[in-house]
Amino acid sequence: MADIRTQGRVAGNDLSAGLHGGSDKPDLYCHCDAMTTTKDDRLQIRVEHKAKHLLEEAAAASHLTVSAFVLQAAQMRADQVLLDRGRSD
């Protein structure tokens, strides 16, 4: 789960102690399991303008980047294809 600290009060805790050496800028950090994975491989696809717009809208509605949305959908479909294939073999 993400944990972001900013100056002020969050959940009743005074976070002003998290400031760097008297600076008025707060410490910001995020601890997310997804952020610990390094992604080295890349896929590139070409799409028509209409398809790109559809993906952008759906990604925004899902609160995801287009890359995350497309990857999630492709992984779910790949899992289903391989499961179906396993049943027919």
Backbone torsions as a table, in degrees:
resi	resn	phi	psi	omega
1	MET	NA	140.2	-178.9
2	ALA	-70.7	142.8	178.0
3	ASP	-134.2	107.3	-179.4
4	ILE	-115.9	127.3	179.2
5	ARG	-105.9	136.2	175.2
6	THR	-134.1	166.5	-179.9
7	GLN	-63.3	140.1	177.6
8	GLY	119.5	-150.5	-177.2
9	ARG	-117.7	129.6	175.3
10	VAL	-130.2	126.4	-179.9
11	ALA	51.0	38.9	175.6
12	GLY	78.9	3.4	-178.8
13	ASN	-102.2	133.0	176.2
14	ASP	-81.9	117.7	-176.1
15	LEU	-97.8	8.1	-177.2
16	SER	-64.0	-20.2	177.5
17	ALA	-69.0	-15.0	-178.8
18	GLY	-87.6	12.9	-179.4
19	LEU	-85.3	143.0	179.6
20	HIS	-72.1	118.3	170.8
21	GLY	34.8	47.5	176.5
22	GLY	84.5	-3.4	177.4
23	SER	-65.4	152.9	177.9
24	ASP	-86.9	4.8	177.5
25	LYS	-93.6	130.7	-178.3
26	PRO	-77.0	158.0	170.0
27	ASP	-71.6	132.4	174.3
28	LEU	-119.7	131.2	174.3
29	TYR	-152.0	155.4	179.7
30	CYS	-137.0	127.2	176.5
31	HIS	-112.2	106.5	-179.4
32	CYS	-131.4	134.2	178.1
33	ASP	-59.3	-37.9	-178.1
34	ALA	-65.5	-25.4	-177.3
35	MET	-80.1	-9.7	-177.8
36	THR	-87.4	-6.2	-178.7
37	THR	-94.0	128.0	176.3
38	THR	-90.6	129.3	179.8
39	LYS	-107.7	113.4	-178.0
40	ASP	-103.6	-26.7	-177.6
41	ASP	-86.0	152.7	-176.0
42	ARG	-135.3	141.3	171.0
43	LEU	-116.2	140.9	174.9
44	GLN	-127.4	135.4	177.9
45	ILE	-131.9	152.0	174.3
46	ARG	-106.4	136.6	-179.8
47	VAL	-136.0	155.9	173.3
48	GLU	-71.7	156.8	-178.6
49	HIS	-54.4	-43.5	-178.6
50	LYS	-61.0	-43.8	-179.9
51	ALA	-66.1	-40.4	178.6
52	LYS	-62.8	-43.7	179.6
53	HIS	-62.2	-42.1	178.1
54	LEU	-60.2	-45.6	179.5
55	LEU	-64.5	-40.4	178.7
56	GLU	-62.9	-43.3	178.9
57	GLU	-63.9	-46.0	-179.5
58	ALA	-65.2	-39.8	178.4
59	ALA	-63.4	-45.0	179.3
60	ALA	-62.4	-41.8	179.1
61	ALA	-64.9	-26.3	179.5
62	SER	-92.8	0.2	-177.5
63	HIS	58.9	41.6	178.6
64	LEU	-128.1	159.8	169.4
65	THR	-72.6	163.1	177.7
66	VAL	-61.7	-42.2	179.1
67	SER	-59.3	-46.8	-179.6
68	ALA	-64.7	-40.5	179.9
69	PHE	-63.6	-48.6	-178.8
70	VAL	-64.9	-42.6	179.2
71	LEU	-62.7	-44.8	179.8
72	GLN	-61.0	-46.5	-179.8
73	ALA	-64.2	-42.7	-179.6
74	ALA	-65.6	-40.2	178.9
75	GLN	-65.3	-41.3	178.5
76	MET	-63.2	-42.9	179.7
77	ARG	-66.7	-41.5	178.6
78	ALA	-61.8	-43.5	177.3
79	ASP	-58.7	-44.2	-178.8
80	GLN	-65.5	-43.1	178.7
81	VAL	-60.6	-44.8	-178.6
82	LEU	-69.7	-35.2	175.0
83	LEU	-64.5	-45.4	178.6
84	ASP	-62.5	-40.0	179.4
85	ARG	-63.4	-40.3	179.0
86	GLY	-64.2	-31.0	179.9
87	ARG	-74.0	-31.2	-176.8
88	SER	-89.9	-15.0	-179.6
89	ASP	-77.9	NA	NA
